[in-house]
Amino acid sequence: MRTISWDEDCNCIEMVDQTKLPGEFTTYQAETVDELIESIQMLRVRGAPALGAAGAYGVALATRQHQLKQAESLLTAVKADAQRIASARPTAVNLERGVSKAFDEAQLGMTVEEVRETALSAAEDLADRDVERNKQIGDEGAKLLGDQDTVMTHCNAGALATVDWGTALGVVYSAREAGKEIDVVVNETRPLNQGSRISTVELMERDVPTTLIPDNASGLLMQEGEVDAVVVGADRVVLDGGDQFGDQGVVYNKVGTYKQAVLADRHDVPFIVAAPTSTVDANTSADRVKIEERDPVELREIYGSQNAPADVPVRNPAFDATPMELVDYLVTEDGAFEPPIELRDVAENRPRH
């Protein structure tokens, strides 16, 4: 099943509730915009491509939530909802882009019904295209892996971070479909354990040989030659590094990605970023990217049990920035690019591998 979809019976958004994994596989229906925003912020739905679909479906939901008789007044109300949805999580660019795509289409409607139909059609098209793109990413990335390779991954960039198939884990799935024996080392990915709770679940469901490790063991495994490639996803890729990174691009992904890139560089392990071109932000400088800070409770507690003094100061960034000089390949649906020299080609769809 898809991670997120439109439910015709309730005119609402159905999503896999990822907060319940691994103990329970269940779905949640967001029947209002407020429920969708809550789901995005509490990570019922997460992952850049899936958030893009959530944003688009959210606009479709908003068009049905307001019972107005004129298209113009409906669009005014939906615009306010769209802005709230787009800002629910600030770092991943796909959320904002999904909202914009559906709202732009909705504005073409001349009647209330047309507004609703065009918004939902745009969301469905975006979701279908996401699955198609992910398959292409997987096929392109699979070419970079050899038979019997061990892949390390961080966070979850699999089917559950997308509408279906996945980006980083999609590379693994495509390689195995091509007949390559690939096994995966999964970093647990503290503090919310998307690796241990989510990646391991979907990998084992697909019968992929999987080993879970604590985040801090990744360097040891690379040092001992147990990792052939690190493959991760991305929440945003910018081409302009700004004051800190200069001319080279930057990959924003789950916090800890930068550390894995540094370790991979130190041990000559290929570091591969798999992401759709919708995640490549060619118009934004790194200086303008806001890294989301999440609730301190995520560190002070573990599954409701106290893990630290209740008043200890906390920094809890959700993402970090990996300069492109540490990336060996950026894989999109258009091919595998070797940054930093050819990074600009990503925006112009000119693969060089």
C-alpha positions as CSV (number, residue, x, y, z in Angstrom):
1,M,0.0,0.0,0.0
2,R,1.0,3.6,-0.4
3,T,2.4,5.6,2.5
4,I,-0.2,8.4,1.9
5,S,-3.2,8.5,-0.3
6,W,-6.7,10.0,-0.7
7,D,-9.6,8.1,0.8
8,E,-12.7,8.7,-1.4
9,D,-15.1,7.3,1.3
10,C,-14.3,10.0,3.9
11,N,-12.9,12.7,1.5
12,C,-9.8,12.7,3.7
13,I,-6.1,11.8,3.7
14,E,-5.1,8.3,4.8
15,M,-1.5,7.7,5.9
16,V,0.5,5.0,7.5
17,D,0.9,6.1,11.2
18,Q,4.7,5.9,11.5
19,T,4.6,6.8,15.2
20,K,3.2,3.4,15.9
21,L,6.0,1.4,14.3
22,P,7.4,-1.1,14.9
23,G,4.8,-2.3,17.4
24,E,1.8,-1.8,15.2
25,F,1.2,-1.2,11.5
26,T,-1.9,1.0,11.2
27,T,-3.3,3.9,9.3
28,Y,-4.6,7.3,10.4
29,Q,-7.2,9.4,8.6
30,A,-6.6,13.2,8.6
31,E,-10.1,14.7,8.1
32,T,-9.1,18.3,8.7
33,V,-6.2,20.6,7.9
34,D,-5.4,20.9,11.6
35,E,-5.2,17.1,11.8
36,L,-2.9,17.0,8.8
37,I,-0.6,19.6,10.3
38,E,-0.4,17.8,13.6
39,S,0.4,14.6,11.7
40,I,3.2,16.3,9.8
41,Q,4.7,17.8,13.0
42,M,4.5,14.7,15.1
43,L,5.9,12.6,12.2
44,R,2.9,10.4,11.5
45,V,4.0,11.2,7.9
46,R,7.6,12.2,7.2
47,G,10.3,12.1,4.6
48,A,10.6,14.8,1.9
49,P,8.8,13.1,-1.0
50,A,5.9,11.9,1.3
51,L,5.7,15.4,2.7
52,G,5.3,16.7,-0.8
53,A,2.3,14.5,-1.4
54,A,1.0,15.4,2.1
55,G,1.2,19.1,1.1
56,A,-0.7,18.6,-2.1
57,Y,-3.3,16.4,-0.6
58,G,-3.7,19.0,2.2
59,V,-4.7,21.6,-0.3
60,A,-7.3,19.1,-1.7
61,L,-8.5,18.6,1.8
62,A,-8.8,22.3,2.5
63,T,-11.0,22.8,-0.6
64,R,-13.5,20.3,0.8
65,Q,-13.3,21.5,4.4
66,H,-14.7,25.0,3.6
67,Q,-18.3,25.0,2.6
68,L,-18.4,28.1,0.5
69,K,-20.4,28.7,-2.6
70,Q,-18.1,30.9,-4.7
71,A,-14.7,29.8,-6.1
72,E,-13.1,33.1,-5.3
73,S,-14.0,33.0,-1.6
74,L,-13.1,29.3,-1.4
75,L,-9.6,30.0,-2.8
76,T,-9.1,32.8,-0.3
77,A,-9.8,30.4,2.5
78,V,-7.7,27.6,1.0
79,K,-4.7,30.0,0.5
80,A,-4.6,30.6,4.3
81,D,-4.7,26.9,5.0
82,A,-2.0,26.2,2.3
83,Q,0.3,28.7,4.0
84,R,-0.1,26.9,7.3
85,I,0.5,23.5,5.8
86,A,3.6,24.7,3.9
87,S,5.2,26.0,7.1
88,A,4.5,23.0,9.3
89,R,8.1,21.8,8.8
90,P,10.6,24.4,7.5
91,T,13.6,22.4,6.2
92,A,12.3,20.0,3.6
93,V,11.5,21.9,0.3
94,N,9.0,19.2,-1.0
95,L,6.3,20.1,1.4
96,E,6.1,23.7,0.2
97,R,6.4,22.6,-3.4
98,G,3.6,20.1,-3.0
99,V,1.3,22.7,-1.6
100,S,2.2,25.2,-4.3
101,K,1.6,22.7,-7.1
102,A,-1.9,21.8,-5.9
103,F,-2.9,25.4,-5.1
104,D,-1.7,26.6,-8.4
105,E,-3.9,24.0,-10.1
106,A,-6.8,24.8,-7.9
107,Q,-6.7,28.4,-8.9
108,L,-7.6,27.4,-12.5
109,G,-11.0,26.2,-11.3
110,M,-13.9,28.5,-12.2
111,T,-16.4,26.9,-9.9
112,V,-16.2,25.4,-6.4
113,E,-16.4,21.9,-7.8
114,E,-13.7,22.6,-10.4
115,V,-11.5,24.0,-7.6
116,R,-11.9,20.8,-5.7
117,E,-11.4,18.5,-8.7
118,T,-8.3,20.3,-10.0
119,A,-6.6,20.3,-6.5
120,L,-7.2,16.6,-6.0
121,S,-6.1,15.8,-9.5
122,A,-2.9,17.7,-9.0
123,A,-2.3,15.8,-5.7
124,E,-2.9,12.4,-7.3
125,D,-0.6,13.3,-10.2
126,L,2.1,14.3,-7.8
127,A,1.8,11.1,-5.8
128,D,1.9,9.0,-9.0
129,R,4.9,10.8,-10.3
130,D,6.7,10.3,-7.0
131,V,6.5,6.6,-7.3
132,E,7.6,6.7,-10.9
133,R,10.6,9.0,-10.0
134,N,11.6,6.8,-7.1
135,K,11.7,3.7,-9.3
136,Q,14.0,5.7,-11.7
137,I,16.2,6.8,-8.9
138,G,16.5,3.2,-7.7
139,D,17.5,2.0,-11.2
140,E,20.1,4.7,-11.6
141,G,21.5,4.2,-8.1
142,A,21.6,0.4,-8.4
143,K,24.3,0.8,-11.1
144,L,26.7,2.2,-8.5
145,L,26.4,-0.9,-6.3
146,G,28.2,-4.2,-6.8
147,D,27.1,-7.7,-6.1
148,Q,27.7,-8.7,-2.5
149,D,27.9,-5.0,-1.3
150,T,27.0,-3.9,2.2
151,V,25.2,-0.6,2.2
152,M,24.9,1.6,5.3
153,T,22.0,4.0,5.6
154,H,21.0,6.7,8.0
155,C,17.4,7.6,9.0
156,N,14.7,6.2,6.8
157,A,14.6,7.0,3.1
158,G,12.6,4.0,2.0
159,A,9.1,3.4,0.9
160,L,7.7,5.0,4.1
161,A,9.5,8.3,3.5
162,T,8.0,8.5,0.0
163,V,4.6,7.6,-1.5
164,D,6.2,4.2,-2.4
165,W,9.5,2.4,-3.2
166,G,11.8,4.9,-1.6
167,T,15.0,6.9,-2.5
168,A,18.0,5.5,-0.6
169,L,16.4,2.2,0.1
170,G,14.9,2.3,-3.4
171,V,18.4,2.0,-4.6
172,V,18.8,-1.2,-2.6
173,Y,15.5,-2.6,-3.8
174,S,16.4,-1.9,-7.4
175,A,19.8,-3.5,-7.0
176,R,18.3,-6.6,-5.6
177,E,15.7,-6.7,-8.4
178,A,18.6,-6.6,-10.8
179,G,20.0,-9.8,-9.2
180,K,22.6,-8.2,-6.9
181,E,23.0,-9.6,-3.4
182,I,22.9,-6.5,-1.2
183,D,22.7,-6.4,2.6
184,V,22.1,-3.3,4.7
185,V,23.5,-1.8,7.9
186,V,21.0,0.5,9.5
187,N,22.0,3.3,11.9
188,E,19.3,3.5,14.6
189,T,19.1,7.3,14.1
190,R,18.6,8.9,17.5
191,P,16.6,10.5,19.0
192,L,13.5,9.3,17.2
193,N,15.0,6.1,15.9
194,Q,13.7,6.2,12.3
195,G,16.3,3.7,11.4
196,S,15.5,1.1,14.0
197,R,11.7,1.7,14.1
198,I,11.1,2.2,10.4
199,S,13.9,1.2,8.1
200,T,14.4,-2.2,9.7
201,V,10.7,-2.9,9.4
202,E,10.4,-2.3,5.7
203,L,13.8,-3.9,4.9
204,M,12.8,-7.1,6.7
205,E,9.4,-7.1,5.1
206,R,11.3,-7.2,1.7
207,D,13.6,-10.0,3.0
208,V,16.7,-7.8,2.7
209,P,19.5,-9.0,5.0
210,T,19.6,-6.2,7.7
211,T,21.8,-5.4,10.7
212,L,20.9,-2.6,13.1
213,I,23.7,-0.7,14.8
214,P,23.9,2.2,17.3
215,D,24.7,5.4,15.5
216,N,28.1,5.7,17.1
217,A,29.2,2.3,15.7
218,S,29.2,3.5,12.1
219,G,32.8,4.7,12.2
220,L,34.0,1.4,13.6
221,L,32.3,-0.6,10.8
222,M,33.8,1.6,8.1
223,Q,37.2,1.4,9.8
224,E,37.0,-2.4,9.7
225,G,36.0,-2.5,6.1
226,E,32.5,-3.8,6.6
227,V,30.8,-1.1,4.6
228,D,31.0,-0.8,0.8
229,A,28.8,2.3,0.4
230,V,26.7,4.8,2.4
231,V,23.4,5.7,0.8
232,V,21.2,8.3,2.3
233,G,18.2,10.5,1.2
234,A,17.9,14.2,1.3
235,D,15.3,16.8,2.5
236,R,16.7,19.6,0.5
237,V,19.7,20.1,-1.8
238,V,20.8,23.6,-2.5
239,L,23.3,24.6,-5.2
240,D,24.4,27.9,-3.5
241,G,26.4,27.2,-0.4
242,G,26.1,30.8,0.9
243,D,28.7,32.4,3.3
244,Q,29.6,29.1,5.0
245,F,30.0,26.7,2.1
246,G,30.7,29.0,-0.8
247,D,30.2,27.8,-4.4
248,Q,29.6,24.2,-3.6
249,G,26.2,22.8,-3.0
250,V,24.8,21.5,0.3
251,V,22.7,18.5,1.2
252,Y,20.3,18.9,4.1
253,N,19.2,15.6,5.6
254,K,18.5,13.9,9.0
255,V,21.0,15.1,11.6
256,G,23.9,12.8,11.7
257,T,24.2,12.6,7.9
258,Y,27.2,15.0,8.0
259,K,29.0,12.7,10.4
260,Q,28.5,9.7,8.2
261,A,29.8,11.7,5.2
262,V,32.9,12.7,7.1
263,L,33.5,9.1,8.2
264,A,32.9,7.8,4.7
265,D,35.4,10.3,3.3
266,R,38.0,9.3,5.9
267,H,37.7,5.6,5.0
268,D,37.3,5.9,1.2
269,V,33.7,4.6,1.3
270,P,31.5,6.0,-1.5
271,F,28.9,8.4,-0.1
272,I,25.7,8.5,-2.2
273,V,22.8,10.8,-1.9
274,A,19.5,9.6,-3.6
275,A,16.8,12.2,-4.0
276,P,14.3,13.4,-6.7
277,T,14.9,16.6,-8.6
278,S,12.0,18.0,-6.7
279,T,14.3,18.1,-3.6
280,V,16.9,20.1,-5.5
281,D,16.4,23.8,-4.7
282,A,18.3,25.7,-7.3
283,N,17.1,29.1,-6.2
284,T,17.8,29.2,-2.5
285,S,21.1,29.9,-0.7
286,A,22.2,27.8,2.2
287,D,22.1,31.1,4.2
288,R,18.3,31.1,3.9
289,V,17.7,27.4,4.9
290,K,16.2,27.1,8.4
291,I,17.2,23.9,10.2
292,E,14.2,22.7,12.3
293,E,14.7,22.5,16.1
294,R,12.4,19.9,17.6
295,D,10.9,19.5,21.0
296,P,13.5,19.0,23.9
297,V,11.2,16.3,25.2
298,E,12.4,14.0,22.4
299,L,15.8,14.0,24.2
300,R,14.7,14.3,27.8
301,E,12.5,11.3,27.5
302,I,12.6,7.9,25.7
303,Y,9.1,6.6,24.9
304,G,7.7,8.5,27.9
305,S,10.4,7.5,30.4
306,Q,12.7,10.2,31.8
307,N,16.1,10.1,30.1
308,A,17.6,13.3,31.5
309,P,17.0,16.0,34.1
310,A,13.7,17.7,33.2
311,D,15.3,21.1,33.2
312,V,18.6,20.4,31.4
313,P,19.0,22.7,28.4
314,V,18.6,20.8,25.0
315,R,19.6,21.4,21.4
316,N,17.6,19.1,19.2
317,P,18.2,20.0,15.5
318,A,16.3,17.7,13.1
319,F,18.8,18.1,10.2
320,D,22.4,19.0,9.4
321,A,24.2,20.3,6.4
322,T,26.6,18.1,4.4
323,P,28.9,20.0,1.9
324,M,28.9,18.6,-1.6
325,E,32.6,18.0,-1.5
326,L,31.9,15.0,0.7
327,V,29.3,13.5,-1.7
328,D,30.6,11.1,-4.3
329,Y,27.3,10.8,-6.2
330,L,24.0,12.6,-6.2
331,V,21.4,10.3,-7.8
332,T,18.2,11.6,-9.2
333,E,15.6,10.2,-11.6
334,D,17.8,11.8,-14.4
335,G,21.0,9.9,-13.5
336,A,24.0,9.9,-11.2
337,F,25.9,13.2,-10.9
338,E,29.4,13.6,-9.6
339,P,29.6,16.9,-7.6
340,P,30.8,19.5,-7.1
341,I,31.9,20.3,-10.7
342,E,28.8,19.1,-12.4
343,L,26.2,19.9,-9.7
344,R,24.7,22.7,-11.7
345,D,23.8,20.1,-14.3
346,V,21.3,18.6,-11.9
347,A,19.1,21.6,-12.3
348,E,19.4,21.3,-16.1
349,N,19.0,17.5,-16.2
350,R,22.4,16.8,-17.7
351,P,23.7,13.6,-16.1
352,R,27.3,12.7,-16.5
353,H,27.5,9.1,-15.3
